[in-house]
Amino acid sequence: MVRSSEKSASITIETLTQKRFEEARKIETDFMTTNKGFCFGICPYIWCPPTKEDFEDIYNSSPDRCSTYGLAIREADQLVVGVITLRQGGQKSRWDEQMIHKPDSKELYVDHIAVTKEARGMGVGTKLLLWAEEKAKERGATKLSLGVVNGNPAKRLYDRFGFEDTKTDCFISSCFVGRPHGQLGAIFMEKQVH
């Protein structure tokens, strides 16, 4: 089992609430725009990030989606320093989420995991994954899954956490995000939850 770093002892994980919508959306947008992501492989993600209205629509209209969205909160100043968005089969989702991956009812898919620059390397990502694993157990899921773009250094975290490579995907990932880490394609990973 992976244990979170002592450095992250002052981080708590909370579920998304309406009062934190804008902070969560900002972290997602900052993460995607600073990592050279592309919308549909055509234009930089910074040109078309989710609007406040789009973000609020999915989470206001589906409280269940809020319950699978984790926020890493730094206790000292109550700032959000990381997010993890999860999706299970049967939950409301956007069309672009469905194109990337359509999870089944026994699967909790990690759509995004993002940690602010200043909080990286402090165990925040591990704490978010531990929260996701507990959330999967609560919801009766038997596995966690995610896609990771080739060249993404976060893959080391997923490997350490027990995710295993199951297949590669070049087309969909390249169409949606381009080459954010200088390489085309992505790897789909899964971890069994017991």
ROSE-4610 file (N, C-alpha, C; in Angstrom, 1 decimal, always signed):
// ROSE-4610
residu = [M/M/M/V/V/V/R/R/R/S/S/S/S/S/S/E/E/E/K/K/K/S/S/S/A/A/A/S/S/S/I/I/I/T/T/T/I/I/I/E/E/E/T/T/T/L/L/L/T/T/T/Q/Q/Q/K/K/K/R/R/R/F/F/F/E/E/E/E/E/E/A/A/A/R/R/R/K/K/K/I/I/I/E/E/E/T/T/T/D/D/D/F/F/F/M/M/M/T/T/T/T/T/T/N/N/N/K/K/K/G/G/G/F/F/F/C/C/C/F/F/F/G/G/G/I/I/I/C/C/C/P/P/P/Y/Y/Y/I/I/I/W/W/W/C/C/C/P/P/P/P/P/P/T/T/T/K/K/K/E/E/E/D/D/D/F/F/F/E/E/E/D/D/D/I/I/I/Y/Y/Y/N/N/N/S/S/S/S/S/S/P/P/P/D/D/D/R/R/R/C/C/C/S/S/S/T/T/T/Y/Y/Y/G/G/G/L/L/L/A/A/A/I/I/I/R/R/R/E/E/E/A/A/A/D/D/D/Q/Q/Q/L/L/L/V/V/V/V/V/V/G/G/G/V/V/V/I/I/I/T/T/T/L/L/L/R/R/R/Q/Q/Q/G/G/G/G/G/G/Q/Q/Q/K/K/K/S/S/S/R/R/R/W/W/W/D/D/D/E/E/E/Q/Q/Q/M/M/M/I/I/I/H/H/H/K/K/K/P/P/P/D/D/D/S/S/S/K/K/K/E/E/E/L/L/L/Y/Y/Y/V/V/V/D/D/D/H/H/H/I/I/I/A/A/A/V/V/V/T/T/T/K/K/K/E/E/E/A/A/A/R/R/R/G/G/G/M/M/M/G/G/G/V/V/V/G/G/G/T/T/T/K/K/K/L/L/L/L/L/L/L/L/L/W/W/W/A/A/A/E/E/E/E/E/E/K/K/K/A/A/A/K/K/K/E/E/E/R/R/R/G/G/G/A/A/A/T/T/T/K/K/K/L/L/L/S/S/S/L/L/L/G/G/G/V/V/V/V/V/V/N/N/N/G/G/G/N/N/N/P/P/P/A/A/A/K/K/K/R/R/R/L/L/L/Y/Y/Y/D/D/D/R/R/R/F/F/F/G/G/G/F/F/F/E/E/E/D/D/D/T/T/T/K/K/K/T/T/T/D/D/D/C/C/C/F/F/F/I/I/I/S/S/S/S/S/S/C/C/C/F/F/F/V/V/V/G/G/G/R/R/R/P/P/P/H/H/H/G/G/G/Q/Q/Q/L/L/L/G/G/G/A/A/A/I/I/I/F/F/F/M/M/M/E/E/E/K/K/K/Q/Q/Q/V/V/V/H/H/H]
num = [1/1/1/2/2/2/3/3/3/4/4/4/5/5/5/6/6/6/7/7/7/8/8/8/9/9/9/10/10/10/11/11/11/12/12/12/13/13/13/14/14/14/15/15/15/16/16/16/17/17/17/18/18/18/19/19/19/20/20/20/21/21/21/22/22/22/23/23/23/24/24/24/25/25/25/26/26/26/27/27/27/28/28/28/29/29/29/30/30/30/31/31/31/32/32/32/33/33/33/34/34/34/35/35/35/36/36/36/37/37/37/38/38/38/39/39/39/40/40/40/41/41/41/42/42/42/43/43/43/44/44/44/45/45/45/46/46/46/47/47/47/48/48/48/49/49/49/50/50/50/51/51/51/52/52/52/53/53/53/54/54/54/55/55/55/56/56/56/57/57/57/58/58/58/59/59/59/60/60/60/61/61/61/62/62/62/63/63/63/64/64/64/65/65/65/66/66/66/67/67/67/68/68/68/69/69/69/70/70/70/71/71/71/72/72/72/73/73/73/74/74/74/75/75/75/76/76/76/77/77/77/78/78/78/79/79/79/80/80/80/81/81/81/82/82/82/83/83/83/84/84/84/85/85/85/86/86/86/87/87/87/88/88/88/89/89/89/90/90/90/91/91/91/92/92/92/93/93/93/94/94/94/95/95/95/96/96/96/97/97/97/98/98/98/99/99/99/100/100/100/101/101/101/102/102/102/103/103/103/104/104/104/105/105/105/106/106/106/107/107/107/108/108/108/109/109/109/110/110/110/111/111/111/112/112/112/113/113/113/114/114/114/115/115/115/116/116/116/117/117/117/118/118/118/119/119/119/120/120/120/121/121/121/122/122/122/123/123/123/124/124/124/125/125/125/126/126/126/127/127/127/128/128/128/129/129/129/130/130/130/131/131/131/132/132/132/133/133/133/134/134/134/135/135/135/136/136/136/137/137/137/138/138/138/139/139/139/140/140/140/141/141/141/142/142/142/143/143/143/144/144/144/145/145/145/146/146/146/147/147/147/148/148/148/149/149/149/150/150/150/151/151/151/152/152/152/153/153/153/154/154/154/155/155/155/156/156/156/157/157/157/158/158/158/159/159/159/160/160/160/161/161/161/162/162/162/163/163/163/164/164/164/165/165/165/166/166/166/167/167/167/168/168/168/169/169/169/170/170/170/171/171/171/172/172/172/173/173/173/174/174/174/175/175/175/176/176/176/177/177/177/178/178/178/179/179/179/180/180/180/181/181/181/182/182/182/183/183/183/184/184/184/185/185/185/186/186/186/187/187/187/188/188/188/189/189/189/190/190/190/191/191/191/192/192/192/193/193/193/194/194/194]
x = [+0.8/+0.0/+0.9/+0.4/+1.2/+0.8/+1.7/+1.4/+1.8/+1.0/+1.3/+2.5/+3.1/+4.3/+4.0/+5.0/+4.8/+4.6/+5.2/+5.1/+3.6/+2.8/+1.4/+0.5/+1.0/+0.1/-0.9/-0.6/-1.5/-2.4/-2.6/-3.6/-4.8/-6.0/-7.2/-7.9/-8.6/-9.4/-10.8/-11.5/-12.9/-13.6/-14.9/-15.7/-16.0/-16.2/-16.6/-17.9/-17.9/-19.1/-19.2/-20.4/-20.6/-19.6/-19.3/-18.5/-17.0/-16.7/-15.3/-15.3/-16.4/-16.5/-15.4/-15.3/-14.3/-12.9/-12.5/-11.2/-10.8/-11.8/-11.6/-11.4/-12.3/-12.2/-10.9/-10.4/-9.2/-8.0/-8.0/-6.9/-6.9/-8.1/-8.2/-7.7/-8.2/-7.8/-6.3/-5.8/-4.3/-3.5/-3.9/-3.2/-3.2/-4.3/-4.4/-3.7/-3.8/-3.2/-1.7/-1.1/+0.3/+1.0/+0.3/+0.9/+0.7/+0.6/+0.5/-0.6/-1.7/-2.8/-3.5/-4.2/-4.9/-6.4/-7.2/-8.7/-8.7/-9.1/-9.3/-8.1/-6.9/-5.6/-5.4/-6.3/-6.2/-5.7/-6.4/-6.0/-5.6/-4.7/-4.3/-5.5/-5.4/-6.5/-6.8/-5.8/-6.1/-7.1/-7.3/-8.3/-9.7/-9.9/-11.2/-11.4/-11.0/-11.2/-12.7/-13.1/-14.5/-14.9/-16.0/-16.5/-17.0/-17.2/-17.8/-19.1/-19.9/-21.3/-21.2/-20.3/-20.2/-19.9/-18.9/-18.5/-19.6/-20.3/-21.4/-22.6/-22.8/-23.9/-23.8/-22.6/-22.4/-22.5/-22.0/-21.9/-23.2/-23.8/-25.1/-26.2/-26.2/-27.3/-27.1/-26.0/-25.7/-24.9/-25.6/-24.9/-24.0/-24.4/-23.6/-22.2/-22.1/-20.7/-19.9/-20.5/-19.7/-19.2/-19.9/-19.4/-18.2/-17.9/-16.8/-15.7/-15.7/-14.7/-14.0/-12.8/-12.0/-11.2/-11.1/-10.3/-9.2/-8.0/-6.9/-6.8/-7.1/-7.1/-5.9/-5.1/-4.0/-4.6/-4.4/-5.1/-4.6/-3.4/-2.8/-3.5/-3.9/-4.6/-5.9/-6.3/-7.6/-7.6/-6.4/-6.4/-6.5/-7.1/-7.2/-5.9/-5.2/-3.9/-3.9/-5.0/-5.1/-6.5/-6.8/-8.2/-8.0/-9.1/-9.2/-10.7/-10.9/-12.3/-12.5/-13.5/-13.8/-15.2/-15.4/-16.6/-16.9/-18.1/-18.6/-19.7/-19.8/-20.8/-22.2/-23.0/-24.4/-24.4/-23.2/-23.2/-23.4/-24.0/-24.1/-22.7/-22.5/-21.2/-21.3/-20.3/-20.3/-20.0/-20.3/-20.0/-18.5/-17.7/-16.2/-15.7/-16.2/-15.8/-16.1/-17.3/-17.7/-16.8/-16.4/-15.5/-14.1/-13.7/-12.4/-12.5/-13.5/-13.7/-15.1/-15.8/-17.1/-17.0/-16.9/-16.7/-18.0/-17.9/-19.1/-19.4/-20.4/-20.9/-20.0/-19.1/-18.2/-16.8/-16.7/-15.4/-15.5/-14.5/-14.4/-13.2/-13.5/-12.5/-12.0/-10.6/-10.0/-10.0/-10.8/-10.8/-9.6/-9.4/-8.3/-7.8/-6.5/-5.8/-4.8/-4.9/-4.0/-3.6/-2.3/-1.8/-1.1/-1.3/-0.6/+0.9/+1.6/+3.0/+3.7/+3.2/+3.9/+3.7/+2.7/+2.3/+2.8/+3.5/+3.9/+5.1/+5.2/+6.3/+6.1/+4.9/+4.6/+3.6/+3.3/+2.4/+0.9/+0.6/-0.8/-1.4/-0.7/-1.3/-1.6/-0.7/-1.0/-2.2/-2.4/-3.5/-4.8/-4.8/-5.9/-6.3/-5.2/-5.5/-6.0/-5.5/-6.0/-7.5/-7.9/-9.3/-10.1/-9.6/-10.3/-10.5/-9.5/-9.6/-10.7/-10.8/-11.8/-13.2/-13.2/-14.5/-15.0/-14.1/-14.4/-15.0/-14.4/-15.0/-16.4/-16.5/-17.9/-18.9/-18.6/-19.5/-19.7/-19.0/-19.1/-18.3/-17.4/-16.6/-15.5/-15.1/-14.1/-12.7/-12.7/-11.5/-11.5/-10.3/-10.0/-9.3/-9.6/-8.9/-8.6/-7.6/-7.2/-6.5/-6.4/-5.5/-4.4/-3.2/-2.1/-1.4/-1.2/-0.5/+0.9/+1.4/+2.8/+3.8/+4.8/+5.7/+5.4/+4.1/+3.7/+4.5/+5.2/+5.9/+5.0/+3.8/+2.8/+2.7/+3.0/+2.9/+3.6/+4.8/+5.5/+4.7/+3.9/+3.0/+2.0/+1.4/+0.4/+1.0/+2.2/+2.8/+3.1/+3.6/+3.9/+2.6/+1.5/+0.2/-0.4/+0.1/-0.4/-1.2/-1.3/-2.0/-1.1/-1.8/-1.1/-1.5/-0.6/-0.9/-1.8/-2.8/-3.7/-3.8/-3.7/-3.7/-3.1/-2.8/-2.3/-3.4/-3.4/-4.3/-3.6/-3.6/-2.9/-3.9/-5.0/-5.9/-6.7/-7.4/-8.3/-7.5/-6.4/-5.6/-5.0/-4.5/-3.8/-4.8/-6.0/-7.1/-7.5/-7.6/-8.0/-7.0/-5.8/-4.8/-3.5/-3.3/-2.1/-0.9/+0.2/+1.4/+1.9/+1.2/+1.6/+3.0/+3.4/+4.7/+5.7/+5.4/+6.3/+6.2/+5.2/+5.0/+3.5/+3.2/+1.8/+1.4/+0.1/-0.5/-0.7/-1.3/-1.6/-1.6/-1.6/-1.6/-2.9/-3.7/-4.8/-4.3/-4.7/-4.2/-5.4/-5.2/-6.3/-5.6/-6.4/-6.0/-7.3/-7.1/-8.2/-8.4/-9.6/-10.0/-10.6/-10.0/-10.5/-11.1]
y = [-1.2/+0.0/+1.2/+2.3/+3.5/+4.4/+5.0/+5.9/+7.3/+8.3/+9.6/+10.2/+11.1/+11.7/+12.5/+12.5/+13.3/+14.8/+15.2/+16.6/+17.0/+16.1/+16.4/+16.2/+16.1/+15.9/+17.0/+18.2/+19.3/+19.5/+18.4/+18.4/+17.5/+18.1/+17.2/+17.2/+16.1/+15.9/+16.1/+17.0/+17.2/+17.0/+16.8/+16.7/+18.1/+18.2/+19.5/+20.0/+21.3/+22.0/+23.3/+23.8/+25.0/+26.1/+26.3/+27.4/+27.3/+26.1/+25.8/+25.6/+25.8/+25.6/+26.4/+27.6/+28.5/+28.1/+27.8/+27.3/+26.0/+25.1/+23.8/+24.0/+24.8/+25.1/+25.7/+26.6/+27.4/+26.4/+25.5/+24.5/+23.6/+23.1/+22.3/+23.1/+24.3/+25.1/+25.4/+25.8/+26.1/+24.9/+23.8/+22.5/+22.2/+22.3/+22.0/+23.0/+24.3/+25.3/+25.4/+25.0/+25.1/+23.9/+22.8/+21.6/+21.4/+22.5/+22.5/+21.6/+21.5/+20.7/+21.4/+20.6/+21.1/+20.6/+21.5/+21.1/+20.5/+19.2/+18.4/+18.4/+18.6/+18.5/+19.7/+20.7/+21.8/+23.1/+23.5/+24.8/+24.7/+25.5/+25.4/+25.4/+24.6/+24.5/+25.9/+26.7/+28.1/+28.8/+28.5/+29.2/+28.7/+27.6/+27.0/+26.2/+26.8/+26.1/+26.0/+25.1/+25.1/+26.5/+27.0/+28.2/+27.9/+29.0/+28.9/+28.2/+28.6/+28.1/+26.6/+26.2/+24.8/+23.9/+24.4/+23.7/+23.7/+24.8/+24.8/+23.9/+23.9/+23.1/+21.6/+21.1/+19.6/+19.3/+20.2/+19.9/+20.3/+21.4/+21.8/+20.9/+20.4/+19.5/+18.1/+17.7/+16.4/+16.3/+16.4/+16.4/+15.2/+14.1/+12.9/+13.1/+13.9/+14.3/+15.0/+15.8/+16.5/+15.5/+14.5/+13.5/+12.7/+12.7/+12.0/+13.0/+14.2/+15.2/+15.6/+15.3/+15.6/+16.8/+17.5/+18.7/+18.5/+18.8/+18.8/+20.2/+20.3/+21.6/+21.7/+22.7/+23.0/+23.6/+22.9/+23.4/+24.7/+25.0/+26.3/+27.5/+27.5/+28.7/+28.4/+27.1/+26.7/+26.8/+26.8/+26.9/+25.5/+25.5/+24.2/+24.1/+23.0/+22.8/+21.6/+20.9/+19.8/+19.4/+18.7/+18.2/+16.8/+16.0/+14.8/+14.6/+14.4/+14.2/+12.8/+12.2/+10.8/+10.7/+9.6/+9.4/+7.9/+7.5/+6.1/+6.0/+4.8/+4.5/+4.8/+5.5/+5.9/+7.4/+8.0/+9.4/+10.3/+11.4/+12.4/+12.8/+12.9/+13.3/+14.1/+14.9/+15.6/+14.7/+15.1/+14.3/+14.1/+15.1/+14.9/+13.9/+13.9/+12.9/+11.5/+11.3/+10.0/+9.6/+10.6/+10.2/+9.7/+10.2/+9.8/+8.4/+8.2/+6.9/+6.8/+5.7/+5.5/+4.4/+4.8/+3.7/+2.9/+1.7/+0.9/+1.2/+0.5/+0.8/+0.3/-0.6/-1.1/-0.5/+0.6/+1.3/+2.7/+3.2/+4.7/+5.2/+6.0/+6.5/+7.9/+8.1/+9.3/+10.2/+11.2/+12.1/+13.1/+13.6/+14.6/+14.4/+14.6/+14.8/+15.9/+16.9/+18.1/+18.6/+18.9/+19.5/+20.8/+21.8/+23.1/+23.0/+23.8/+23.7/+23.7/+24.6/+24.8/+23.6/+22.7/+21.6/+20.3/+20.3/+19.0/+18.5/+17.2/+16.5/+16.4/+16.8/+16.8/+15.7/+14.8/+13.7/+14.0/+15.2/+15.6/+14.6/+14.3/+13.3/+12.0/+11.5/+10.2/+10.3/+11.4/+11.6/+11.6/+12.2/+12.3/+10.9/+10.1/+8.7/+7.8/+8.0/+7.2/+7.6/+8.8/+9.3/+8.6/+8.6/+7.9/+6.5/+5.8/+4.4/+4.1/+4.9/+4.8/+5.1/+6.1/+6.5/+5.3/+4.7/+3.5/+2.4/+2.1/+1.1/+1.5/+2.7/+3.2/+3.0/+3.2/+3.2/+1.8/+0.8/-0.6/-0.8/+0.1/-0.1/-1.2/-1.9/-3.0/-2.5/-1.4/-0.9/+0.6/+1.1/+2.5/+2.4/+3.4/+3.4/+4.9/+5.0/+6.4/+6.2/+7.3/+7.4/+8.4/+8.1/+9.0/+9.2/+10.5/+10.8/+10.4/+9.8/+9.4/+10.6/+10.3/+11.3/+12.0/+11.8/+12.5/+11.9/+12.8/+12.3/+11.7/+12.0/+11.5/+10.0/+9.4/+8.0/+7.2/+7.8/+7.1/+7.0/+8.0/+8.0/+6.9/+6.8/+5.8/+4.4/+4.2/+2.9/+2.5/+3.5/+3.2/+2.9/+3.5/+3.4/+2.0/+1.3/+0.0/-0.1/+1.0/+0.9/+0.1/-0.6/-1.4/-1.0/-1.0/-0.6/-1.7/-1.3/-2.3/-2.2/-1.0/-0.8/+0.6/+0.8/+2.1/+2.7/+4.0/+4.7/+5.9/+5.9/+7.0/+8.0/+7.5/+8.4/+9.4/+8.9/+9.7/+10.7/+10.2/+11.1/+12.2/+11.8/+12.8/+13.8/+13.4/+14.3/+15.3/+14.8/+15.7/+16.6/+16.1/+16.9/+17.1/+16.6/+16.8/+16.1/+16.8/+16.2/+17.0/+17.0/+17.9/+17.6/+16.4/+16.0/+15.6/+16.1/+15.9/+14.5/+13.7/+12.4/+12.3/+11.5/+11.2/+10.0/+9.9/+8.7/+8.7/+7.7/+7.6/+6.1/+5.9/+4.5/+4.5/+3.5/+3.3/+2.4/+2.7/+2.0/+1.7/+0.5/+0.1/-0.4/-0.2/-0.8/-1.5/-2.7/-3.4/-2.9/-2.7/-2.2/-3.3/-3.6/-4.7/-4.1]
z = [+0.0/+0.0/+0.0/-0.7/-0.8/+0.4/+1.1/+2.2/+1.7/+2.1/+1.7/+2.5/+1.9/+2.5/+3.8/+4.7/+5.9/+5.6/+4.5/+4.1/+3.8/+3.4/+3.1/+4.3/+5.5/+6.6/+6.8/+6.3/+6.5/+5.3/+4.6/+3.4/+3.8/+3.6/+3.7/+2.4/+2.2/+0.9/+1.3/+0.5/+0.7/-0.7/-0.6/-1.9/-2.3/-3.6/-4.2/-3.7/-3.4/-3.0/-3.9/-4.0/-4.8/-4.5/-3.2/-2.8/-3.4/-3.8/-4.3/-5.8/-6.5/-7.9/-8.7/-8.4/-9.2/-8.9/-7.7/-7.4/-8.1/-8.1/-8.8/-10.3/-10.9/-12.3/-12.7/-11.8/-12.1/-12.1/-11.1/-11.1/-12.3/-12.7/-13.9/-15.1/-15.3/-16.4/-16.4/-15.3/-15.2/-15.6/-15.1/-15.3/-16.8/-17.5/-18.9/-19.8/-19.4/-20.2/-20.1/-18.9/-18.8/-19.2/-19.6/-20.0/-21.5/-22.2/-23.7/-24.2/-23.5/-24.0/-25.1/-25.9/-27.1/-27.1/-27.6/-27.8/-29.1/-29.1/-30.3/-31.2/-30.6/-31.3/-32.2/-32.2/-33.2/-32.6/-31.5/-30.9/-29.5/-29.0/-27.6/-26.7/-25.6/-24.7/-24.0/-23.9/-23.3/-24.1/-25.4/-26.2/-25.9/-25.3/-25.2/-23.9/-22.7/-21.5/-21.1/-20.2/-19.9/-19.2/-19.6/-19.0/-17.6/-16.9/-15.6/-15.6/-16.7/-16.8/-17.1/-18.0/-18.3/-17.1/-16.3/-15.1/-14.1/-13.9/-12.9/-13.4/-14.7/-15.2/-14.9/-15.1/-14.9/-13.4/-12.5/-11.1/-10.4/-10.8/-10.2/-10.6/-11.8/-12.2/-11.8/-11.3/-10.9/-9.6/-8.4/-7.2/-7.0/-7.7/-7.6/-8.2/-9.2/-9.7/-8.7/-7.9/-6.8/-5.8/-5.6/-4.6/-5.1/-6.4/-7.0/-7.5/-6.9/-7.2/-5.9/-5.8/-4.6/-4.7/-3.6/-3.5/-2.4/-2.8/-1.8/-1.2/+0.1/+0.8/+1.7/+1.5/+2.5/+3.7/+4.8/+6.1/+6.6/+6.4/+6.9/+6.4/+5.1/+4.5/+3.8/+3.9/+3.2/+1.7/+1.1/-0.4/-1.0/-2.1/-2.9/-3.7/-3.4/-4.1/-5.0/-5.1/-6.1/-6.2/-7.3/-7.6/-8.3/-8.1/-8.8/-9.2/-10.4/-10.9/-11.3/-10.8/-11.0/-11.7/-12.5/-13.1/-13.2/-12.8/-12.8/-13.8/-14.4/-15.4/-14.7/-15.5/-15.0/-14.5/-14.3/-13.8/-15.1/-14.8/-15.9/-16.4/-17.7/-18.2/-19.5/-19.8/-21.0/-22.2/-23.4/-24.6/-24.8/-24.5/-24.6/-23.6/-22.4/-21.5/-22.0/-22.5/-23.1/-24.2/-25.0/-26.2/-25.7/-24.6/-24.1/-23.4/-22.6/-22.0/-21.4/-21.6/-21.0/-20.0/-18.7/-17.7/-17.5/-17.0/-16.6/-15.1/-14.7/-13.3/-12.2/-12.5/-11.5/-11.6/-12.4/-12.7/-12.3/-11.6/-11.3/-12.1/-13.1/-14.0/-13.6/-13.6/-13.2/-14.5/-14.5/-15.7/-15.6/-14.4/-14.2/-12.8/-12.7/-11.4/-11.6/-10.9/-11.0/-9.7/-9.6/-8.3/-8.7/-7.9/-8.2/-8.2/-8.9/-9.0/-7.6/-6.8/-5.4/-4.5/-4.8/-4.0/-4.6/-5.7/-6.3/-5.6/-5.5/-4.8/-3.3/-2.8/-1.4/-1.0/-1.9/-1.5/-1.8/-2.4/-2.6/-3.6/-4.7/-5.7/-5.1/-4.2/-3.5/-2.6/-1.9/-1.1/-1.9/-3.1/-3.9/-4.4/-4.8/-5.3/-4.1/-2.9/-1.8/-1.6/-1.7/-1.6/-2.7/-3.9/-5.0/-4.8/-4.2/-3.9/-2.9/-1.9/-0.8/-1.4/-2.3/-3.0/-3.8/-4.5/-5.4/-4.5/-3.3/-2.4/-2.0/-1.6/-1.1/-2.1/-3.4/-4.5/-5.1/-4.6/-5.1/-6.4/-6.7/-7.9/-7.6/-8.6/-8.4/-9.0/-9.7/-10.3/-10.5/-10.4/-10.8/-12.1/-13.0/-14.3/-14.6/-15.6/-16.0/-17.3/-18.0/-19.2/-18.9/-19.3/-19.1/-20.4/-20.8/-22.0/-21.9/-23.0/-23.1/-22.7/-21.9/-21.5/-20.2/-19.7/-18.5/-17.3/-16.6/-15.4/-14.3/-14.3/-13.3/-13.4/-14.6/-14.7/-13.6/-13.2/-12.1/-10.8/-10.5/-9.4/-9.6/-10.7/-11.0/-10.9/-11.4/-11.3/-9.8/-9.1/-7.6/-6.9/-7.3/-6.6/-7.0/-7.9/-8.3/-9.6/-10.3/-11.6/-12.6/-13.4/-14.5/-15.8/-16.8/-18.2/-18.7/-19.4/-20.0/-21.6/-22.1/-23.5/-23.9/-25.1/-25.6/-26.5/-26.6/-27.5/-28.1/-29.4/-30.0/-30.6/-31.2/-31.9/-31.0/-30.1/-29.2/-28.4/-27.8/-27.0/-27.8/-29.0/-29.8/-30.4/-30.7/-31.2/-30.1/-28.8/-27.8/-27.2/-27.0/-26.3/-27.0/-28.2/-28.9/-28.3/-28.1/-27.6/-26.4/-25.3/-24.2/-23.6/-23.7/-23.2/-24.3/-25.5/-26.6/-27.3/-26.9/-27.5/-27.8/-28.9/-29.2/-28.4/-28.2/-27.7/-26.2/-25.7/-24.2/-23.8/-22.6/-22.0/-21.1/-21.2/-20.4/-19.2/-18.0/-16.8/-15.9/-15.2/-14.3/-13.0/-11.9/-10.6/-10.0/-9.6/-9.0/-7.6/-7.1/-5.8/-5.0/-3.8/-3.0/-1.7]
